[in-house]
């Protein structure tokens, strides 16, 4: 991957490493903070339900309604980002959602719970598709699974970071007259606002304005990205409407909605599932449950990077994606039969490994097919549809829990959906390389 540009030798592998170290750690930090704000309601659930007398249905509805606000605003937010630039719009997103997240400390009723969770979704809309689109400005598709996987490990490590942090904040119960869950929302919202301000000074809108790249590096990278688009068809699917015309994009959206249903069952219900298995009355110290919950997230983070590396190493996407969904299906079915916390943790670890490890191959495959405005629209459309999955998973799980007094029904249901998504992933058809290359 060495080429001479204007008499200067550019080492492609070294350049991608340079870009990775410059961008991924900072983007990773932004996403960890974002994800902690999104899922901290799961750690607050035990104490919040007790203090505010919320049923499982109320909690599930409030936890899931975030995704309705997110889904409704994801596409327009992503299109605005493409028009005004990544730096400005990501800063706006982070500042506004940090303020809403901190405001959740003053929830008093089911209505205020629903309203603030909905507004949190509206505020955060566009963040994930914006970050994924941003990576396409820097990495061609054959390098993208690793980049996406490293970025997306934030969603699993957010559980590792968020669990002990939430556990510590919950122990502040009673300080200054506030409950522990109120301190949790307050202290986990403020850093988001501060990081949002930092985006204005740290993030660059693209390689063409990155002062830390040489002129020759920018020229070489632009050429590589253009060749990649031409090779896999993204150059032919560049307009916004192209994203809605490609059948493969809709198939990928079907897979993604199942991924999101599963992810947010883990994020928002795992603490309560573990609590229910520990005591017959379903009550267990929230801080202890938060510590237990770090195990699946930590394992998921390690496997997400490994699967992303493997997917890029073999330039293969569909098999990796299907295999991960199959693993998640087995884990959900096992969790439905678990009778104690150790078994449930093993099962949920399998689920987390399967679901989070899909991120690298999934987004590398999706963004390989479309480019330009089509990439912005297609990624936003998929995450928008996934947002409805984020609502359906927590909501249906809460409903089934109240109706059957068991989590088994909901877990078996998502196990079946995950298996169907694995088969759907194998069925997707995308444009093959025009010259050379390995089939995807």
C-alpha positions as CSV (number, residue, x, y, z in Angstrom):
1,X,0.0,0.0,0.0
2,X,2.9,2.3,-0.9
3,X,2.5,4.9,-3.6
4,X,4.3,8.0,-4.9
5,X,2.3,11.2,-5.0
6,X,4.0,14.4,-6.5
7,X,7.4,12.8,-5.8
8,X,6.5,11.9,-2.2
9,X,6.1,8.3,-1.0
10,X,2.8,7.7,0.9
11,X,2.6,4.6,3.0
12,X,-1.1,3.7,3.0
13,X,-1.0,1.4,6.0
14,X,0.8,4.0,8.0
15,X,-1.7,6.6,6.9
16,X,-4.7,4.6,8.0
17,X,-3.0,3.9,11.4
18,X,-2.4,7.7,11.7
19,X,-6.0,8.5,11.0
20,X,-7.2,5.8,13.4
21,X,-5.2,7.1,16.3
22,X,-6.2,10.7,15.5
23,X,-9.9,10.1,15.2
24,X,-11.1,6.8,16.8
25,X,-10.1,7.5,20.5
26,X,-11.9,10.8,20.5
27,X,-15.0,9.5,18.7
28,X,-15.0,6.5,21.0
29,X,-15.1,8.8,24.0
30,X,-18.0,10.8,22.5
31,X,-20.0,7.6,21.9
32,X,-19.3,6.2,25.4
33,X,-20.7,9.3,27.0
34,X,-23.7,9.2,24.5
35,X,-24.4,5.6,25.2
36,X,-24.2,6.0,29.0
37,X,-26.8,8.7,28.8
38,X,-29.0,6.5,26.7
39,X,-28.9,3.4,28.9
40,X,-28.4,4.8,32.4
41,X,-32.1,4.4,32.9
42,X,-31.5,0.7,33.0
43,X,-29.3,1.0,36.0
44,X,-31.7,3.5,37.6
45,X,-34.7,1.3,37.0
46,X,-34.7,-0.6,40.3
47,X,-34.7,2.4,42.5
48,X,-36.8,4.6,40.2
49,X,-39.5,2.0,40.0
50,X,-39.6,1.8,43.8
51,X,-39.6,5.5,44.4
52,X,-42.0,6.5,41.6
53,X,-44.2,3.4,41.8
54,X,-43.7,2.6,38.1
55,X,-44.9,-0.8,36.7
56,X,-42.9,-2.8,34.3
57,X,-45.1,-1.5,31.5
58,X,-44.5,2.1,32.5
59,X,-40.8,1.5,32.7
60,X,-40.7,-0.4,29.4
61,X,-42.7,2.3,27.6
62,X,-40.6,5.1,29.0
63,X,-37.3,3.3,28.2
64,X,-38.5,2.6,24.7
65,X,-40.1,5.9,23.8
66,X,-36.7,7.4,23.5
67,X,-36.4,5.5,20.2
68,X,-39.6,7.0,18.8
69,X,-38.2,10.5,19.1
70,X,-34.9,9.3,17.8
71,X,-36.5,7.5,14.8
72,X,-38.7,10.5,13.8
73,X,-35.8,12.9,13.7
74,X,-32.9,10.7,12.6
75,X,-33.2,11.2,8.9
76,X,-33.7,15.0,8.9
77,X,-31.0,15.4,11.5
78,X,-28.6,13.4,9.3
79,X,-29.4,15.5,6.2
80,X,-28.8,18.7,8.1
81,X,-25.5,17.3,9.3
82,X,-24.4,16.7,5.7
83,X,-25.3,20.3,4.8
84,X,-23.9,22.2,7.8
85,X,-20.9,19.9,8.6
86,X,-20.1,17.2,11.1
87,X,-18.3,19.4,13.6
88,X,-21.1,22.0,14.1
89,X,-24.0,19.5,14.1
90,X,-22.4,16.9,16.4
91,X,-21.6,19.6,18.9
92,X,-25.3,20.8,18.8
93,X,-26.5,17.2,19.3
94,X,-24.3,16.5,22.3
95,X,-25.0,19.8,24.1
96,X,-28.8,19.5,23.7
97,X,-29.0,15.8,24.7
98,X,-26.7,16.3,27.7
99,X,-29.0,19.0,29.0
100,X,-32.1,16.8,28.6
101,X,-30.3,13.9,30.2
102,X,-29.4,15.9,33.3
103,X,-33.0,17.2,33.5
104,X,-34.3,13.6,34.0
105,X,-33.2,14.0,37.6
106,X,-36.4,15.8,38.2
107,X,-38.8,13.2,36.8
108,X,-41.9,13.0,39.1
109,X,-44.5,11.0,37.1
110,X,-45.0,8.6,34.2
111,X,-45.9,11.6,31.9
112,X,-42.6,13.5,32.7
113,X,-40.7,10.2,32.3
114,X,-42.2,9.7,28.8
115,X,-41.7,13.3,27.8
116,X,-38.0,13.6,28.8
117,X,-37.1,10.2,27.3
118,X,-38.8,11.3,24.0
119,X,-37.0,14.6,24.0
120,X,-33.7,12.8,24.7
121,X,-34.3,10.7,21.5
122,X,-35.1,13.9,19.5
123,X,-31.9,15.6,20.8
124,X,-29.6,12.6,20.1
125,X,-31.1,11.9,16.6
126,X,-28.4,12.0,13.9
127,X,-25.4,11.2,16.2
128,X,-24.8,7.6,15.2
129,X,-25.5,7.9,11.4
130,X,-23.4,11.1,11.5
131,X,-20.4,9.4,13.1
132,X,-20.8,6.4,10.7
133,X,-21.0,8.7,7.7
134,X,-17.9,10.6,9.0
135,X,-15.9,7.4,9.0
136,X,-16.6,6.9,5.3
137,X,-14.8,10.2,4.7
138,X,-11.6,8.7,6.0
139,X,-11.7,4.9,5.4
140,X,-12.4,2.9,2.2
141,X,-14.8,0.0,2.6
142,X,-12.0,-2.6,2.9
143,X,-10.6,-0.8,6.0
144,X,-14.0,0.2,7.4
145,X,-15.1,-2.8,9.5
146,X,-12.1,-2.4,11.8
147,X,-12.7,1.3,12.1
148,X,-16.4,0.9,12.8
149,X,-15.8,-2.0,15.2
150,X,-13.3,0.1,17.3
151,X,-15.8,3.0,17.3
152,X,-18.7,0.8,18.1
153,X,-17.0,-1.0,21.0
154,X,-18.0,2.2,22.9
155,X,-21.6,0.8,23.0
156,X,-20.4,-2.3,24.9
157,X,-17.7,-0.6,27.0
158,X,-20.3,2.0,28.0
159,X,-21.8,-0.8,30.0
160,X,-18.5,-1.5,31.6
161,X,-17.9,2.1,32.4
162,X,-21.5,3.0,33.1
163,X,-22.2,0.1,35.5
164,X,-19.6,0.9,38.2
165,X,-20.1,4.7,37.7
166,X,-23.9,4.2,38.1
167,X,-23.3,1.9,41.1
168,X,-21.2,4.7,42.8
169,X,-23.8,7.4,42.0
170,X,-26.7,5.3,43.3
171,X,-24.9,5.1,46.6
172,X,-25.3,8.9,47.0
173,X,-29.0,8.2,47.8
174,X,-30.3,10.9,50.2
175,X,-27.4,13.4,49.7
176,X,-28.9,16.9,49.6
177,X,-32.4,15.4,49.6
178,X,-31.9,13.6,46.2
179,X,-32.3,10.0,45.5
180,X,-29.4,8.0,44.0
181,X,-31.0,7.7,40.6
182,X,-31.4,11.5,40.5
183,X,-27.7,11.9,41.1
184,X,-27.0,9.4,38.4
185,X,-28.9,11.3,35.7
186,X,-27.5,14.7,36.9
187,X,-23.8,13.7,36.9
188,X,-23.9,11.6,33.7
189,X,-25.5,14.4,31.7
190,X,-23.1,17.2,32.5
191,X,-20.0,15.6,30.8
192,X,-21.9,15.3,27.6
193,X,-22.5,19.1,27.4
194,X,-18.8,19.7,28.1
195,X,-17.7,17.3,25.4
196,X,-20.2,18.8,23.0
197,X,-18.4,22.1,23.4
198,X,-15.0,20.4,22.8
199,X,-16.2,19.0,19.4
200,X,-16.2,22.6,18.0
201,X,-12.4,22.7,18.6
202,X,-11.3,19.1,18.0
203,X,-13.3,17.5,15.2
204,X,-12.6,18.4,11.5
205,X,-15.2,18.1,8.8
206,X,-13.1,15.9,6.6
207,X,-9.6,15.1,5.2
208,X,-9.5,18.2,3.0
209,X,-9.4,20.5,6.1
210,X,-7.3,18.3,8.3
211,X,-4.1,20.2,9.0
212,X,-2.4,17.1,10.4
213,X,-2.5,15.4,7.0
214,X,0.1,16.4,4.3
215,X,-1.1,17.5,0.9
216,X,0.2,14.2,-0.6
217,X,-1.7,12.2,2.0
218,X,-4.9,14.0,1.3
219,X,-4.4,13.4,-2.5
220,X,-3.7,9.7,-2.0
221,X,-6.6,9.2,0.4
222,X,-9.1,11.0,-1.9
223,X,-7.9,8.7,-4.8
224,X,-8.3,5.6,-2.7
225,X,-11.8,6.5,-1.6
226,X,-12.9,7.3,-5.2
227,X,-11.5,3.9,-6.5
228,X,-13.4,2.1,-3.7
229,X,-16.7,3.8,-4.5
230,X,-16.3,2.9,-8.2
231,X,-15.3,-0.7,-7.5
232,X,-18.3,-1.6,-5.3
233,X,-21.0,0.6,-6.8
234,X,-21.2,3.4,-4.3
235,X,-20.3,5.9,-7.0
236,X,-23.3,4.7,-9.0
237,X,-25.7,5.1,-6.0
238,X,-24.9,8.6,-4.9
239,X,-28.2,10.4,-4.9
240,X,-30.5,10.4,-1.8
241,X,-33.3,8.5,-3.6
242,X,-30.8,5.7,-4.5
243,X,-30.8,4.7,-0.8
244,X,-34.5,4.0,-1.0
245,X,-34.4,2.2,-4.3
246,X,-31.8,-0.5,-3.5
247,X,-33.5,-3.7,-2.2
248,X,-30.3,-4.6,-0.3
249,X,-30.6,-1.5,1.8
250,X,-34.1,-2.5,2.9
251,X,-32.9,-6.0,3.7
252,X,-30.1,-4.6,5.9
253,X,-32.7,-2.4,7.6
254,X,-34.7,-5.6,8.5
255,X,-31.6,-7.1,10.0
256,X,-30.8,-3.9,11.9
257,X,-34.2,-3.6,13.5
258,X,-33.7,-7.0,15.1
259,X,-30.2,-6.1,16.2
260,X,-31.6,-3.0,18.0
261,X,-34.5,-4.9,19.6
262,X,-31.9,-7.3,21.1
263,X,-29.4,-4.6,22.1
264,X,-31.9,-2.7,24.1
265,X,-33.4,-5.7,25.8
266,X,-29.9,-6.3,27.1
267,X,-29.3,-2.6,27.9
268,X,-32.6,-1.8,29.6
269,X,-33.8,-5.1,31.0
270,X,-30.7,-7.1,31.9
271,X,-30.5,-5.6,35.4
272,X,-34.1,-6.5,36.1
273,X,-33.7,-10.0,34.6
274,X,-30.7,-10.6,36.9
275,X,-32.5,-9.2,39.9
276,X,-35.5,-11.4,39.3
277,X,-33.4,-14.5,39.3
278,X,-31.6,-13.5,42.5
279,X,-34.6,-13.1,44.8
280,X,-38.1,-14.4,44.6
281,X,-39.6,-10.9,45.1
282,X,-37.4,-9.4,42.4
283,X,-35.6,-7.0,44.7
284,X,-31.8,-6.8,44.9
285,X,-29.4,-4.0,45.6
286,X,-29.1,-2.0,42.4
287,X,-25.4,-1.3,42.8
288,X,-24.6,-5.0,43.0
289,X,-26.6,-5.7,39.9
290,X,-24.8,-2.9,38.1
291,X,-21.5,-4.6,38.9
292,X,-22.7,-8.0,37.6
293,X,-23.8,-6.3,34.4
294,X,-20.2,-5.4,33.4
295,X,-19.3,-9.0,32.4
296,X,-21.4,-9.3,29.2
297,X,-20.3,-5.8,28.0
298,X,-16.6,-6.4,28.6
299,X,-16.7,-9.7,26.6
300,X,-18.7,-8.0,23.9
301,X,-16.1,-5.2,23.5
302,X,-13.3,-7.7,23.0
303,X,-15.2,-9.8,20.4
304,X,-16.4,-6.7,18.5
305,X,-12.8,-5.8,17.7
306,X,-11.9,-9.4,16.9
307,X,-14.8,-9.9,14.5
308,X,-14.2,-6.5,12.8
309,X,-10.6,-7.5,12.2
310,X,-11.6,-10.9,10.9
311,X,-14.2,-9.4,8.6
312,X,-11.7,-7.0,7.1
313,X,-8.9,-9.7,7.0
314,X,-11.1,-11.9,4.8
315,X,-13.1,-9.1,3.1
316,X,-16.2,-11.0,4.1
317,X,-19.3,-9.5,5.6
318,X,-22.5,-11.6,5.3
319,X,-21.1,-14.8,6.9
320,X,-19.7,-12.8,9.9
321,X,-23.0,-11.0,10.3
322,X,-25.1,-14.1,10.1
323,X,-22.9,-16.0,12.5
324,X,-23.1,-13.2,15.1
325,X,-26.9,-13.2,14.9
326,X,-27.1,-16.9,15.2
327,X,-25.0,-16.8,18.4
328,X,-27.3,-14.1,19.8
329,X,-30.3,-16.3,19.0
330,X,-28.8,-19.2,21.0
331,X,-28.0,-16.9,23.9
332,X,-31.5,-15.5,24.2
333,X,-33.0,-18.9,24.2
334,X,-30.6,-20.0,26.9
335,X,-31.4,-16.9,29.0
336,X,-35.1,-17.8,28.8
337,X,-34.3,-21.1,30.5
338,X,-31.9,-19.7,33.1
339,X,-32.7,-20.3,36.7
340,X,-29.9,-18.5,38.5
341,X,-27.6,-15.5,38.0
342,X,-24.4,-17.3,36.8
343,X,-26.3,-19.1,34.0
344,X,-28.1,-15.9,33.1
345,X,-24.9,-14.0,32.9
346,X,-23.3,-16.6,30.7
347,X,-26.4,-16.5,28.4
348,X,-26.5,-12.7,28.3
349,X,-22.8,-12.6,27.6
350,X,-23.3,-14.8,24.6
351,X,-26.1,-12.5,23.5
352,X,-24.0,-9.4,23.9
353,X,-21.0,-10.9,22.1
354,X,-23.3,-11.8,19.1
355,X,-25.2,-8.5,18.9
356,X,-22.3,-6.1,19.4
357,X,-20.0,-8.0,17.1
358,X,-22.4,-7.4,14.2
359,X,-21.4,-3.7,14.1
360,X,-18.2,-3.9,12.0
361,X,-19.4,-6.2,9.2
362,X,-22.9,-4.7,9.2
363,X,-21.9,-1.1,8.6
364,X,-18.9,-2.0,6.3
365,X,-21.4,-3.9,4.1
366,X,-24.0,-1.2,4.1
367,X,-21.7,1.8,3.4
368,X,-20.0,-0.2,0.6
369,X,-23.2,-0.1,-1.4
370,X,-24.0,3.6,-1.3
371,X,-22.1,6.9,-1.2
372,X,-22.6,10.7,-1.0
373,X,-26.2,11.8,-0.1
374,X,-27.3,8.2,-0.5
375,X,-25.0,7.1,2.3
376,X,-26.3,9.9,4.6
377,X,-29.9,9.0,3.7
378,X,-29.4,5.2,3.8
379,X,-27.5,5.1,7.1
380,X,-30.1,7.5,8.6
381,X,-33.0,5.4,7.3
382,X,-31.5,2.2,8.7
383,X,-30.9,3.7,12.1
384,X,-34.4,5.3,12.0
385,X,-36.0,1.9,11.4
386,X,-33.7,0.5,14.1
387,X,-35.0,3.1,16.4
388,X,-38.5,1.5,16.2
389,X,-36.8,-1.7,17.2
390,X,-35.3,0.0,20.2
391,X,-38.8,1.0,21.2
392,X,-40.5,-2.3,20.5
393,X,-37.9,-4.4,22.4
394,X,-38.3,-2.7,25.8
395,X,-42.0,-2.1,25.4
396,X,-43.0,-5.6,24.4
397,X,-40.7,-7.1,27.1
398,X,-42.4,-5.0,29.8
399,X,-45.9,-5.9,28.5
400,X,-45.1,-9.6,28.5
401,X,-43.4,-9.5,31.9
402,X,-46.5,-7.9,33.5
403,X,-48.8,-10.3,31.6
404,X,-46.9,-13.6,32.3
405,X,-44.8,-12.6,35.4
406,X,-41.8,-14.0,33.5
407,X,-39.2,-12.8,31.0
408,X,-39.1,-16.1,29.2
409,X,-41.8,-15.2,26.6
410,X,-40.0,-12.1,25.4
411,X,-36.6,-13.8,25.3
412,X,-37.9,-16.7,23.2
413,X,-39.5,-14.2,20.9
414,X,-36.3,-12.2,20.3
415,X,-34.4,-15.5,19.9
416,X,-36.6,-16.4,17.0
417,X,-36.2,-12.9,15.4
418,X,-32.4,-13.1,15.7
419,X,-32.4,-16.5,13.9
420,X,-34.6,-15.0,11.1
421,X,-32.2,-12.0,10.9
422,X,-29.2,-14.4,10.5
423,X,-30.9,-16.0,7.5
424,X,-31.8,-12.5,6.1
425,X,-28.2,-11.5,6.3
426,X,-27.1,-14.5,4.2
427,X,-29.8,-13.6,1.6
428,X,-28.7,-10.0,1.0
429,X,-27.2,-9.3,-2.4
430,X,-24.9,-6.4,-3.2
431,X,-22.8,-5.2,-6.1
432,X,-19.7,-7.4,-6.6
433,X,-16.2,-5.9,-7.3
434,X,-15.8,-4.9,-10.9
435,X,-12.2,-6.0,-11.1
436,X,-10.5,-8.5,-8.8
437,X,-11.2,-8.6,-5.1
438,X,-13.0,-11.1,-2.9
439,X,-16.8,-11.5,-3.0
440,X,-18.6,-10.0,-0.1
